[in-house]
Amino acid sequence: MAIAIIINPVSGGARPDTARRRAELAADVVASYGEACEVFVTERRGHARELAASAVARGARLVVAWGGDGTVNEIGSALAFGTTPLAIIPSGSGNGLARELGTDRRAERALGAAIAALGAPARAIDVGELGGRLFFNVAGVGFDAHVAACFDGARGRRGLLSYVRISAREILRYEPHVYSVTEDGRSSEHRALLLTLANSAQFGNGAKIAPAAKLDDGRLDLVVFEEQSRIRTIWSAPKLFSGGVAGVPGLSTRRFGRLTIQCDRPMRFHVDGEPATGGTVLEARVHPGALRICAQPTRPT
């Protein structure tokens, strides 16, 4: 049974010849371990999920996602609740899950570590669900979902700088909404800039929104940011990168297994940075240990 490698040719603002170079490198690394592989290049949104599901049906030993958080989400959604493990070669704007797993950013080392780990039991991590969509790193409602939608529709070269530029522009004009959050029959209302559902500690690029979150504790962290003032929000933003969110005024965190979010208007949300639109009610839950990961961390998490 072969290893399936699915490449997003445009992740991280890649150049036109990126797909070919990535495919050649992947084949060479796999061959050096005496393994067989199938290499695929995505052509459209949703294609990675289709390719992953097809690889599983053919009995792939391992499915490798070479791309960003969106590519990982598509492939992970096809592998969740099954036995075929996922490996990641990070090449996106944030690479949140890959960073949390300690995956090397150098492609040949990340792929080599995954192949070397094939003989060991795969690691089981939790899977989140929001609005019927699965996520593996973070999901959210509010400002981060708004930025995800703007980033998704932006023209030109994608990448971290583009994301930061859009965030800086939109924070000056975004208006928070009022949300009702219900958990275990208890409801609370929040005029929140964002509601983040975190399976891991970070959005990506080291920006830690939920420092205590763990990938395999059977729970998700809900981070609620009720804005005190826009100036204070801008002033507090650097704390996301230092892990100091606990000291941000208006921010609270609690862990949950299942909850409901309500708003007086249809809610825009995101799953691993991929934008979506739901209704006035969104259900969220965790699926403990529902995804298998094949990787050997190459640096501390």
Rosetta blueprint (number, residue, H / E / L):
1 M L
2 A L
3 I E
4 A E
5 I E
6 I E
7 I E
8 N L
9 P L
10 V L
11 S L
12 G L
13 G L
14 A L
15 R L
16 P L
17 D L
18 T H
19 A H
20 R H
21 R H
22 R H
23 A H
24 E H
25 L H
26 A H
27 A H
28 D H
29 V H
30 V H
31 A H
32 S H
33 Y L
34 G L
35 E L
36 A L
37 C E
38 E E
39 V E
40 F E
41 V E
42 T L
43 E L
44 R L
45 R L
46 G L
47 H H
48 A H
49 R H
50 E H
51 L H
52 A H
53 A H
54 S H
55 A H
56 V H
57 A H
58 R L
59 G L
60 A L
61 R L
62 L E
63 V E
64 V E
65 A E
66 W E
67 G E
68 G L
69 D H
70 G H
71 T H
72 V H
73 N H
74 E H
75 I H
76 G H
77 S H
78 A H
79 L H
80 A L
81 F L
82 G L
83 T L
84 T L
85 P L
86 L E
87 A E
88 I E
89 I E
90 P E
91 S L
92 G L
93 S L
94 G L
95 N L
96 G H
97 L H
98 A H
99 R H
100 E H
101 L H
102 G L
103 T L
104 D L
105 R L
106 R L
107 A H
108 E H
109 R H
110 A H
111 L H
112 G H
113 A H
114 A H
115 I H
116 A H
117 A H
118 L H
119 G H
120 A L
121 P L
122 A L
123 R E
124 A E
125 I E
126 D E
127 V E
128 G E
129 E E
130 L E
131 G L
132 G L
133 R E
134 L E
135 F E
136 F L
137 N L
138 V E
139 A E
140 G E
141 V E
142 G E
143 F H
144 D H
145 A H
146 H H
147 V H
148 A H
149 A H
150 C H
151 F H
152 D H
153 G H
154 A L
155 R L
156 G L
157 R L
158 R L
159 G L
160 L H
161 L H
162 S H
163 Y H
164 V H
165 R H
166 I H
167 S H
168 A H
169 R H
170 E H
171 I L
172 L L
173 R L
174 Y L
175 E L
176 P L
177 H E
178 V E
179 Y E
180 S E
181 V E
182 T E
183 E E
184 D L
185 G L
186 R E
187 S E
188 S E
189 E E
190 H E
191 R E
192 A E
193 L L
194 L E
195 L E
196 T E
197 L E
198 A E
199 N L
200 S L
201 A L
202 Q E
203 F E
204 G E
205 N L
206 G L
207 A E
208 K E
209 I L
210 A L
211 P L
212 A L
213 A L
214 K L
215 L L
216 D L
217 D L
218 G L
219 R L
220 L E
221 D E
222 L E
223 V E
224 V E
225 F E
226 E L
227 E L
228 Q L
229 S L
230 R H
231 I H
232 R H
233 T H
234 I H
235 W H
236 S H
237 A L
238 P L
239 K H
240 L H
241 F H
242 S H
243 G L
244 G L
245 V H
246 A H
247 G H
248 V L
249 P L
250 G L
251 L E
252 S E
253 T E
254 R E
255 R E
256 F E
257 G L
258 R E
259 L E
260 T E
261 I E
262 Q E
263 C L
264 D L
265 R L
266 P L
267 M L
268 R E
269 F E
270 H E
271 V E
272 D L
273 G L
274 E E
275 P E
276 A E
277 T E
278 G L
279 G L
280 T L
281 V E
282 L E
283 E E
284 A E
285 R E
286 V E
287 H E
288 P E
289 G E
290 A E
291 L E
292 R E
293 I E
294 C L
295 A L
296 Q L
297 P L
298 T L
299 R L
300 P L
301 T L
